[in-house]
Structure formats: structure tokens, C-alpha cells
């Protein structure tokens, strides 16, 4: 099943493009972190050890670390600010 940017899956939330053909259900996102921070590095190492790391950056430099409610850690090539803007745009809000 192919989804387009912002399309809703049945009762599953909004799928938003996070770069390089990868989509994410924004209803499951808990946090978006900068990859250079110590907590992000620690979460990434724990995710590797437990098999919860998803790499969605297509071999590019990681610019954001996304944490989901299922404790999965997703590495994205788009910056956290860009991902936040997409989330706000999809929500139809004007958060500041």
C-alpha cells in the first residue's frame, strides 16, 4: 500500500515523510532529539543492543533521532527543525 505525504491510514494516524522514501506515523512519536546530545547517543546505543534501532537516513549523516512510544529509535537524515515543521503543518496548527 502506498501512502502520499500527509495521507491518513485507517485509524493509524498521519504518515509523514521523514526523508528518502521513509514515512512515519506521527501519532507514535514521543520525542525528536539532536543526534549530538548525550541522551540521544545513550538511547541509540541501548537501541542497538536491544534491536530497536531503525536507520532511515539512507546512508546519509544523521541529523535527528526520533523516539517512538514503542521505544524504537529512528535515525533520520532530516533536521529536527524540519521534522517539527512537518508535524505542525500536518496537525494544521501554528505552534511557535
C-alpha positions in Angstrom: 0.0 0.0 0.0 1.5 3.4 -1.0 0.8 6.5 1.0 1.3 10.1 0.0 2.6 12.8 2.2 0.1 13.5 5.0 -2.4 10.8 4.0 -4.2 9.1 6.8 -4.1 5.3 7.2 -7.3 3.8 8.7 -7.3 4.8 12.4 -3.5 4.7 12.4 -2.7 8.4 12.3 -0.9 10.6 9.9 2.1 9.3 7.9 4.7 12.0 7.3 7.7 11.8 5.0 10.9 11.8 7.1 13.2 11.6 4.1 14.4 9.3 1.3 11.1 7.5 0.8 10.6 6.8 4.5 7.3 7.6 6.3 6.5 7.7 10.0 3.2 7.7 11.9 3.4 10.9 13.9 0.9 9.7 16.5 3.6 7.4 17.8 6.4 10.0 18.1 7.4 10.8 21.7 10.5 13.0 21.0 12.8 14.3 18.3 16.4 14.8 19.5 19.6 16.3 18.0 22.0 13.4 17.5 25.0 15.1 19.2 23.4 15.1 22.6 24.4 12.7 25.3 20.9 11.3 25.9 20.5 10.7 22.1 23.8 8.8 22.0 22.8 6.7 25.0 19.4 5.9 23.6 21.0 5.0 20.3 23.5 2.6 21.9 20.7 1.0 24.0 18.5 0.6 20.9 21.4 -1.1 19.0 21.9 -3.5 21.9 18.2 -4.4 22.1 17.4 -4.5 18.4 15.1 -1.4 18.5 17.2 0.8 16.1 15.7 1.8 12.7 18.0 3.5 10.3 16.0 5.7 7.9 18.7 8.0 6.7 19.8 6.1 3.5 23.4 6.2 4.5 23.4 10.0 5.0 24.5 11.8 8.1 22.1 11.5 11.0 20.5 14.9 11.8 17.7 13.8 14.0 16.9 10.9 16.4 13.2 10.1 16.7 11.9 8.2 19.7 8.5 6.4 19.5 6.1 5.2 22.1 7.2 1.6 21.5 10.7 2.6 22.5 12.1 2.3 18.9 14.8 4.7 18.0 14.7 6.0 14.4 17.7 7.8 12.8 16.6 10.4 10.2 18.7 12.5 7.7 16.3 15.5 8.0 17.0 18.0 10.7 14.8 18.0 13.8 13.5 21.5 12.9 12.4 20.3 9.5 10.6 17.3 11.0 8.9 19.6 13.6 7.7 21.9 10.9 6.2 19.0 9.0 4.5 17.8 12.2 3.0 21.2 12.8 1.9 21.5 9.2 0.2 18.1 9.3 -1.5 19.0 12.5 -2.8 22.1 10.9 -1.5 24.2 13.8 0.7 27.2 14.1 2.9 26.2 17.0 5.7 28.5 17.9 
